[in-house]
Amino acid sequence: MTSRWWQDAVVYQVYPRSFMDADGDGVGDLPGLISRLDHLADLGVDAVWLSPHYRSGGVDNGYDVAHYRAVDPQFGTMADFEALAAGLADRGIRLIVDLVVNHTSDQHPWFAESRKGRESPFRDYYIWRDGKDGGPPNNWPSIFGGSAWTWDEGSGQYYLHLFAPGQPDLNWDNPAVRGEVHEIMRFWLDRGVAGFRMDVIAFVSKPPDLPDLSVEQLQTPQRAYANGPRRDEYLRELHDLVLAGRDAVAIGEAFGVSAEEAAALVDPERRELDMVFTFDLVDLPREDRADDWTLPQLKSVLSRLDRAGGARGWNSFYLENHDQPRAVSHFGDPDPRWAPASAKTLATLLMSQRATPVVYQGQEIGMTNYPFGSIEALQDVAARARWVRDVESGRRPAEAVLNSLRWRSRDNARTPMQWTSGPNAGFTTGRPWLAANPNAAAINVEAQSRDPNSVLAHYRRLIALRRAHRGLVHGAYRDLDPNHERLIAYLRDERYLVLLNFSREPVDFSAPRGVTPAQLLIASDGEPENTGGAVRLQGWQSAVYRL
Ligand code: TEU
């Protein structure tokens, strides 16, 4: 069986702003990241996905690019980028960069030109329209809240932004825009990057007449935005003109695309994307409630996601990233007595899927959500916009919105990486842009490196195990007990048995006929009792057996 390198890889996501600060200004940077590359090598990952390192307008932490061929001065220089690429290459780790081309920053020179007026040669790089009935051209909402249109006084029209006003959408129907994107991709490929994680890539095609969304579509506007008429044509063009023949990976962030639709996007015959990030799993709990889901529901999503690779394609799998709550707080048990055990069980889940696992920085030590006390403590543009939309407008009580943000806000993932128990978790000698979690005293890389029972040690062992057993990467997935309320039990390749206890109480697995857990390959928190026919897992314990 031949496979592509990215199918056999474990990917690690770095959010450079929060990873490691070398110059003491409180913001993470590339020299800081370079100083910590041995941590990634010791973990055993094959590739790093670096969240945007480009010069940014500063509205959405890099997801608003002002210069696609320059490193943001807060993060360093092009020489630092080259040193990063070399340092990774020395350790056999590939570098995947973020590609944010649905929109630019409003500080990008193209937009500065575009807004000069209707005659500007760059006018058509963006999506400008006249208003309707004294208001915006249509009823499209921004994903961050409010209208997706902002009035530009100077040039007398509205421009479209599916995210913040500082993130105007590019007009992909203009061939010059697509040509620019292709050139940007070639620029970074020529600097040795191994591929791209493509931000909200399914949003790039808009219906030319920009029709209003129906009341139903307004419930989840991302679904409408992700289904533009020329999406597949534009993705295929990227593939054929830029990526074909290079050994680079294209991972699409498929916001608005279901697991079922994802299968088509990653079908190799369609020549669009190699893998996608779907949202079915992370969106399982509803916005306001952490506990609003059941284990059978989660298992049904796992089975659907397993099919999302389709008959011929492949997929990625993640439990957290820079937009999501910490997995321990989202799906595990954040109580300090159970957090480490649940972090390990989630790790076993992540590393035993038939998909490329993506670990988000801090996940490998079981970092948890931050106890945000007030809206002032939150920095995220999405949280701020939600506050304006819901609280300042009087639509909802402040406490309710704060509670929701406390567990769902994207800032939970963006607090500094916890390196040590020292000041600011060892992230910076200065004042961090976002406070470090007070639990860094207990949860940090330094302490866990010395502890063979730590979450970090479990991650290292799991990654090594996955590397040694191809059946755990490519083998079929079969859920053995979809309805159990506390236990996840599945086979991989009909040869490996994975058992995960998602509760504090012990749980017994009685092996069905033909399934004999013969050899324990890995377990978290000690060895489960195994009588051959039955395995007893302790609270939040997990194990992988060879049949
Ligand atoms: O995210 C797409 C996106 O819409 C999510 O931020 C979503 O709103 C969030 O997950 C709600 O749960 C991408 C980037 O990952 C994100 O950081 C950017 O803010 C966004 O695009 C705009 O570039």
Residues whose N, C-alpha, C, O or C-beta is under 5 A from the ligand:
A	BS01	TEU	D60 Y63 I143 F163 D199 V200 F255 D323
